């Protein structure tokens, strides 16, 4: 399939900046701040879950939906929003996404019950789904030189990665001092600052004529929602419950329908032909594994520290601080110095570090010391900090500038879909086996999948950069 990339403006579809210089020096800090804001809400909520349950009521299943609902709609809409970025311009979608995210964050903070909060979280996830592919597409269009783009992506990935692991720390402080509602209110001034700065930045004219695949989008939402519901309710009602089996069967049918429809769609939301490329397939699988393990375990560990160890929200947040430091050091210091060994080698090293950390973590219990926990968190943070920039850079190098939106949508959709499944499955294991036992089972599963991801990174480790440079010259995705 060849995407129609005719420009809808009188200007040429793409005009590179001289010598790879950014077309607008203000794009990178705006992209980093927006990535920080959208990524923060993936994990900042976890520390607040016991406080939210105390204030609004609800069951373990409702708590899972507070976390999974955001990532579910986030993951489902990323591909559609990537298409919208390519069609209408990344900066326009970015502006609309920040506006929606800020308004829905205010609604989350004003929630009066679990369902009110869950609905507001869906709108918040929609805003995040617009922000993420737009920021990556803006960077792809702004930095035409591959080395300058790699540096920009490193800063961008560091912003999102630091936000995700700093979420529990900041959340713990806010919950203990101002109350759980402020984990949402904090987004409002950040969003307003981004909107003000963006209103003073010239909009890019890089667009592509690509219609939105609305039927495919709706089927994808149905598939992932049914899958998450079956996993969440499986832990509460039992895996052999007729309702759970019926919902799981429906999710399988929805997935089959999605694949069948996308094969015949003239402009599919999910370009199935991309999976025929070995490099793309491996990157998407690694992204899904990272989301599954990282965010699923964030959900469980935040509850473990407060309920099994009796820690306060602040102490729970501080327990995650070594991971924040590990990601920061890995993103900004270690990663850039190792960039010459290739993206696939960096992903391989990062996944091995994470797998070792997860396996060692499986031995923790209610009496484990924070020194022991902190050392393991630091190792996991170092590993994750190597994985994210490497896989993001490899994916964006594989596409021309006008397809940056759909490419970034693919990799982020894979990661968010993995996180939805991780939160749902890990929560179900805990509901059936108890908190400590379920956590250990989840850690073991996460470690095994990380090793699978390490194997996937092996084949392209020596030639990934060369392949990426070749793909960058005209390959469709």
N, C-alpha and C positions, 0 to 999 in steps of 0.2 A: 504494500500500500504506500502510495506517495501522498504526503500531506500537501494540500494546496496552501502555499505560503504567499499568495499574492497580497500585496500591501493594500490596505483600505484607505491609506492616506496618499496624497500626491507625491510624497517623498519616496525615495528608494526604501525597501524594507529594512536595510541594515547599512549603517555608515560607521565604520570603525573609527575609534578615537586614535589620534596620532600617538604612535609609539606605546600603545597600550595604556595610555593615561586615562584615568577615569573621566567620563563625560561630566560628572558632577561630583565634586569632592564631598558633598554632604550625604551621598547615598549610603556609604558604608556605615557611619555611626547610626543613621536612622534604621538601617537593616539590622544592625546588632542590637539596638535597643528594643526593636519590635520582636526579634527572635527571643530575647531575654524575657519579655513580657509573656509571649505565647507559650514558651517552654516552661516558664515558672509555674503556670497553672496546671501542668501535668502532675507535678509532685507536691506543690505547696499545700494542696488540699489534704494529703494523706495524714499529716500530723494533726490536723484539725478534726479528723473524722470522729474521735470519741467526744469532742466538745460539741460538734454539730449534732451528733446523736443525742447528747444530753439536752441540747437546746430545742431541737425540732422533733426528736423521737425517731422511730424507724428501726428496722432490723439490719442484720448483716447484709442481706440482699440489697436493701436500699442504699447502704453505704457503698456497696460494690458499684451500683449504678451511678452514684455521684462521681466516682472515679472513672468508670468505664463509659458512661454516657458522653463525657467530654471527648475522650479519645476515640470513641466509636464514630461520632459524627465528624470529628477532625479527620480521621482516616478515610472515611467514606467519601468526603467531599474534596479531598486534596486533588484528585485527578481532574474532577470537573473544574475546580478553581484554577488548576494549571492551564486547562484549555481556555478559560476565560481570560487569563493573563496573556496568553498568546493572541487571543482574538481582539481584546479591547485595550490592551496595554497594561503592563505589570503595575505601574504606579497608580493607575486608576483603581485597580482591584485592591491594591495595598491600602489606599486611602479609605475605601469602603469597608475593608476588613477591620482596620484599626477602629473606625467609628463604631461598627457593630460590636466588636469585642469590648470596647470601653462601656457602651451602654448596657450590654448584658452583664458585665461585671458588677455594675451598679445594682442591677436587678438581683443578682446572686446575693449580694450583701444585704438586700432588703427582704430576702425570702422569709416566709412565715410558716413553711412546712416543707417536708421532703420532696413532694411533687413539684412545688413551686421552684425549689432549688434545682431539681433535675431538669425541668424545662428551660430554666435560665442557662443552665450549663450547656444544653444543646445549642442554644444561640451563641454562647461563648465559644464553643467548639467550631461553629460555622465561621465565626470571625477569624479564629486561628487558622482554619483551613484556607482562608483567603490570604492571610498574611504570609504564611511560610513559602508557598511556591512563588508568590509575588516578589518576596525579598531575594530569593535565589535567582529568579529570572532577571531581576534588576542588576544583580551582581554580574551575571553572565553577560548581560548587554553592556554594562558599564566598563568592565575590565576585559579588553580584547586580547591582551598579552597573557599567555598561559601562566607565567611566573607571577605576574601581578595578581592574576585571578586566584591563584593558589594561596597567596598571602592573604587576600581579602576573605576567601572562604575559611581560612584558618581562624581569623578573628571572628567571623560570623559563627562558625561552629563552636568556638570557645564560648561565645556569648550564650548560645542555646544550651550547651553542655553544662556550663557553670550554673545557669539558672535552674536546670533540672536537679542538680545535686545540691544546690543552695536552697532549693524550695523548702525542704524540711527545716533547715536552720532558721530561715526567715519566718516560716510559718510558725515555728515554735515560739519565737520571740513575740510575734504579733498576737497569737492566741493567748499567751500568758499576760501580756500587757494591755492590749486594746480589745481583745475578744476575737472570736473566729470570723466575724463578718469582715474584719479588716484585711483578711487574706484576699478578698475580692475588691474591696474599696481601693486598695493600693494601686490597682490597675488604672483607675480613672485619671489621676493626674499624669501618669506616664503616657496614657493614650492621648490626652489633650496636648501634651508637649510634642508628641510625634506629629499629630495633625497640624499643629501650628508650623512646625519646621517644614513639613511636606508641602504645605500651601505656598511656601516661598521657594520651592524647588521646581525648575522646569520639568515638565512631563516628557517622558520618552515617546517617540513616534514609532517604535518598533512594534508592529502588530502582524498577525497572520490570520487569513480567512479560514477558520476551522469551526464548524458548527458544534454546538453542545449536544452530547449524546444523553438526552434526558431519560429515555427508557433504560439504558444501561445503568445510569446513575441510580434510578429508583430500585432496580433489581439488586444492585450492589448493596444499597442500604438495607434492603429486606434480608439479604443473605447474612450480612454481618450482625444485624440485630437479632435474628433468629439463632445464630450460632452463639452469641454472647448470652442470650436468654437461656438457652439449653444448658450451657456450662454453669451459669450462676445458679439456676434452679436445680441442677443435678446435685449440687452439694446440699441443698435444703430439702428436696423432696425425694432424693435417691436417684441413682443413675438409671434404674430400671423402671422408674415411674412412667406410666402410660403417657402423661402429659409431656414429660421430658423427652421421651423417645419420639413422640409426635413432632415436637418442635425441632429436635435434631434432624429428623427425616426431612422436615420442611426446609431446613437450612441447606441440606445436601441437594434437594431439588432446586432451590434458588440458585445455588452455585452452578449446577448443571445448566440451568436456563441462562445464567449470565454468560457462561462460556459459549453456548450455542448462539446467543444473540450477538455477542461481540464478534464472533467469526463472520457474521453476515452483515454487520452494520457498516455503512459506507464510511463513517467517521467514528470509529469506536473510541469510547472513553478510555478503555484499557487496551493498548496496542499489543495484542497477543503475539504478533510477529517478533516483538522485542525479546520475548522469552526464548526465541530460537538462537539468540546470540549468547554464547556461553558466558561472556563477561557480565552482561546485563543480568542474566539469570542468577549468577553467583552473588552479585551486589545486592539484588533485591532480597534474596534468601538471607543474607547476612544482616540486612536492615531489619527484617522481620524477627530474626532470632534476638537481635539486640533489644528491640522493643519488648518482646515477650519476656525476656529475663530481667532487664533493668527495671521496667515500670511495674511489672507484676510483683517483683520483690520489694520495691519501694512501698507499695500498698501494704504488704504483709509486715514488713519490718517496722513501719511506723506504729502499727497496732501492737506488735510484739513488745517493743520497748515500753509502751505505756501500760499494757495489761499484764504481761508476764514479768517484767522487771520493775513495774511500778514507777517508771520515770515520769517526770513532769513534761509538758510540751516543750519547754526550753531545753531540758536535758535530752529529750528525744531528737530535737533539731540539731543540737551540738554533736550528737553521736554520728550524724551524717557529715560533719565538717571535714574529717579527713578525706572523704570521697571528693568533696568540693575542691580541696587543695590538690588532690591527685589529678583530677580532670584539668584544673588550671595549669599545673606544671606540665602535664602531658601535652596539652593543646599548644601552649605558648613557648615552651622551652625544649622539651624532648622531641616532640613531633617535627618541628621545623628542622632540627639538626639531623633527623633520620630520613627526611623526605627523599633524599637521593636513592634510597634502597627500593623505592616503588610503593605504590598504594597498596598492592596486594600483600606485600611483606609486612607493612604496617598493620593491616587488618589481621593478619595471621598472628603477629606478636600480641596485639591487643586482646584477641579472643583467648589466647592461651593464658594470659594473665588473669582475665576474668574467670575462666574455668577453674583455675587453681584457687582463686579467691572464693568462689561459690562452694567448691568442695570443702575447703577449710571452714567456711562459715557454717556448714551443716553440723558441725560439732558444738555450736554454741547452745547455751541453755539459759534459764532464768538467772543463774549465778555467774555467768560469764562477765569478765572484767571489761571495762570500756577501753582499756589499753589494747587488749586482744581484738576487740571489735574494730577499733580505730585502725589498727594495722591492716586488717583484711579489707576494710572500706577503702583505704588508701590504694591498695593493690588493684581493686576493682575500678577505682577512679582512673588510675593510670592506664589501665587497659581500655576502658571506654573512651578516654581522651585520645587514644591513638586511632580507634576504629572510625569514629564519626567523621572527622575531616577527610580521612583517606577515602572512605566510600563515597562521600559527597563529591569530592574533587574528581574521582574516577568517573562518576556518573555524568557530571556536567561537562567533562572533557569529551564525552562520547557523543555530544549533540551539537548542532549549529546553534547560534545565538537565538534565532526566532523560535526554537523549540525548548528553550530553557524552562518554560513553565511546566510543560507536560513531563519533562525529565525529572525536575525537582518534585513534582507531584507524585510520580511513581515511587521514588525512593522514600519519601516521607509517608506516603500511604502505606507502604509495606511495613514501615516501623510502627506506625500508629495502629494498624490492624493487628500486628503482633502484640502490642501492649494491651489491646482490648481482650485478646484471647488469654494473655498472661494473667491479667487481673481477675478475669472470670474463672479460669481454671485453678489458679492458686487459692483464690477465695473459697472455691468449692472443696478443694483438698483440706483446707483448714476447717471448714464447716463439718466435714465428715470425720476427720482424724484428730481434731483438736489443734490448738494454735501452734504449739511447739512441734508436734509430729508433722502437721501439715506444712509448716515452714521448712522442715528438713527435707521432706519429699520434694517440695518446690525447688529448693536449692540444688538438689541432686539432678533434677530434670533440667534446670537451667544450665548446669555445668556440662551435661551431656550434649545439649544443643549447641553450646558455645564451641565444643570440640568439633561438632559437625560443621559449624561455620568455619572453623580453622582449616578443615580439610577442603572446603569449598574455595578458600582463598589460595590454596597451594598451586593449582595449575597455572594461574596467570601471574604469579609473583614476579617472574623475571621479565615478562614482556608486557605487563599491564600498561606501563607508561607509553610504550611505543604503540600499542593498540589504540590507546586513548587518542594519541595525536593523529593517528590515521583515521579514526572514526570521526574526529572533529571536523574533517573536511568533507562534509556533505552527507554523512550517514543519517538516515531517517530513523526515528524511534517512535 
